[in-house]
């Protein structure tokens, strides 16, 4: 039987059973899958680079960091179907009158954690590409989790709701969950 050690970040207790299911799935196909849980993607990346784990279940940010650290030697094996077509959303109050990104010039935009692709990295990049000059209101509440907890996205939306920000950036999956739950 082939033995593989997979690293995964346990950013929430609800994700742990996923790896038990994966272990059973691979066992039925002749692969002894063991998983090691990490508290952050930084520690997991370090373990992968040192050869302590065979595979790292990474976010897109951790994957890029690993590729750089490994001088391009790291490869992606798979991607979740839920990540295909993933986008970030800039949310504003319906009464804001905003019609385009340029309307955010001089305004305050709430952004999530510094290592969150959906709540900071992508929105910041595209706002800068569009030449928008704004004041960022930062929420770095889940550093090391790459936005997986979504906590900073909720804080950004709370800043929008309370009037501390004119717009807020969130991931499309967080936005969909909030709409489905009626938040």
C-alpha positions in Angstrom: 0.0 0.0 0.0 1.3 3.5 -0.9 1.6 5.9 2.0 1.0 9.6 1.6 1.0 12.3 4.3 -1.2 15.3 3.5 -1.0 18.6 5.4 -4.2 20.6 6.0 -4.9 23.7 8.0 -7.6 23.2 10.7 -9.0 26.7 10.6 -12.3 25.4 11.9 -13.3 22.1 13.7 -15.8 21.4 10.9 -13.1 20.8 8.3 -11.4 17.9 10.2 -14.0 15.2 9.3 -13.3 16.0 5.6 -9.9 14.4 6.0 -11.3 11.3 7.7 -13.6 10.9 4.6 -10.6 11.5 2.3 -8.6 8.9 4.2 -11.3 6.3 3.8 -11.7 7.1 0.1 -8.0 6.7 -0.6 -7.7 3.5 1.5 -10.3 1.9 -0.7 -8.0 2.6 -3.6 -4.8 1.2 -2.1 -3.4 4.5 -0.7 -2.7 4.9 3.0 -3.5 8.6 3.4 -2.5 10.2 6.7 -3.1 13.8 7.4 -1.3 16.3 9.6 -3.2 19.3 10.9 -1.6 22.8 11.0 -2.6 26.0 12.7 -1.5 28.2 9.7 -0.6 28.0 6.1 2.9 29.3 6.9 3.7 26.3 9.1 2.2 23.9 6.6 4.3 25.5 3.8 7.4 25.1 5.9 6.6 21.4 6.6 6.1 20.8 2.9 9.4 22.5 1.9 11.3 20.4 4.6 9.7 17.2 3.3 7.7 16.5 6.5 4.5 16.1 4.5 4.1 14.9 0.9 1.2 17.1 -0.1 -0.1 20.4 1.2 -3.7 21.3 0.8 -3.2 25.0 0.2 -5.0 28.1 -0.5 -4.0 30.0 -3.7 -1.8 32.4 -1.7 0.0 29.5 0.1 0.5 27.8 -3.2 2.2 30.9 -4.7 4.3 31.3 -1.6 5.4 27.7 -1.8 6.2 28.0 -5.5 8.4 31.0 -4.8 10.1 29.3 -1.9 10.7 26.2 -3.9 12.1 28.2 -6.9 9.2 27.0 -9.0 9.6 23.3 -8.1 6.2 22.9 -6.4 3.2 21.9 -8.6 -0.5 22.0 -8.2 -2.1 18.5 -8.3 -5.8 19.5 -8.1 -8.2 22.3 -7.5 -11.6 22.1 -5.8 -14.5 22.7 -8.2 -15.8 25.4 -5.8 -12.7 27.5 -6.5 -13.2 27.6 -10.3 -14.7 31.0 -11.2 -14.1 32.3 -7.7 -14.4 36.1 -7.5 -14.2 39.0 -5.0 -17.1 41.3 -4.5 -17.0 45.0 -3.7 -20.2 45.8 -1.7 -21.7 49.2 -1.2 -25.0 50.3 0.3 -27.8 50.6 -2.3 -28.2 54.2 -1.4 -24.5 55.1 -2.2 -25.1 56.1 -5.7 -21.9 54.3 -6.9 -22.1 53.3 -10.5 -18.4 52.4 -11.2 -15.1 51.8 -9.5 -14.1 55.4 -10.1 -16.9 56.5 -7.7 -14.7 55.0 -4.9 -12.1 57.7 -5.4 -11.6 59.5 -2.1 -13.8 57.0 -0.2 -13.0 54.4 2.5 -12.9 50.8 1.5 -12.9 48.0 4.1 -10.5 45.2 3.3 -9.9 41.9 5.0 -6.8 40.2 6.2 -3.5 40.9 4.5 -3.1 37.3 3.4 -6.7 36.9 2.2 -6.8 36.6 -1.6 -10.6 37.3 -1.7 -10.8 40.1 0.9 -7.7 42.0 0.3 -5.1 40.9 -2.3 -7.4 40.7 -5.4 -9.6 43.7 -4.5 -6.5 45.8 -3.8 -4.8 44.8 -7.0 -7.9 45.5 -9.2 -8.7 48.8 -7.5 -5.0 49.9 -8.0 -5.1 48.7 -11.6 -8.3 50.9 -12.2 -6.4 53.9 -10.7 -8.8 54.2 -7.8 -7.3 56.3 -4.9 -9.1 55.4 -1.7 -8.5 55.1 2.0 -8.2 51.4 3.1 -9.8 50.3 6.4 -8.0 47.1 7.3 -9.1 44.1 9.3 -6.3 41.7 9.9 -8.2 39.4 12.2 -7.3 36.0 10.8 -3.7 36.2 9.6 -2.2 32.8 8.8 -5.6 31.4 7.7 -5.6 33.2 4.3 -9.2 34.3 4.8 -10.5 30.8 5.4 -12.3 31.8 8.5 -14.0 34.7 6.8 -13.9 36.7 10.0 -12.2 39.7 8.5 -14.8 39.7 5.7 -17.6 39.9 8.3 -15.7 42.7 10.0 -15.4 44.6 6.7 -19.1 44.3 6.1 -19.9 45.4 9.6 -17.7 48.6 8.9 -19.9 49.2 5.8 -23.1 48.6 7.7 -22.0 51.0 10.6 -21.0 53.7 8.1 -17.2 53.5 8.9 -16.6 52.4 5.3 -18.2 53.3 2.0 -17.6 49.9 0.5 -16.3 46.5 1.6 -14.5 43.6 -0.1 -15.6 40.0 0.4 -15.2 36.7 -1.4 -18.0 35.5 -3.6 -18.6 32.4 -1.4 -18.9 34.5 1.7 -21.3 36.9 0.0 -23.4 33.9 -1.2 -23.5 32.4 2.3 -24.6 35.7 3.8 -27.4 36.1 1.2 -28.6 32.5 1.7 -28.7 32.9 5.5 -30.5 36.3 5.2 -27.7 38.2 6.9 
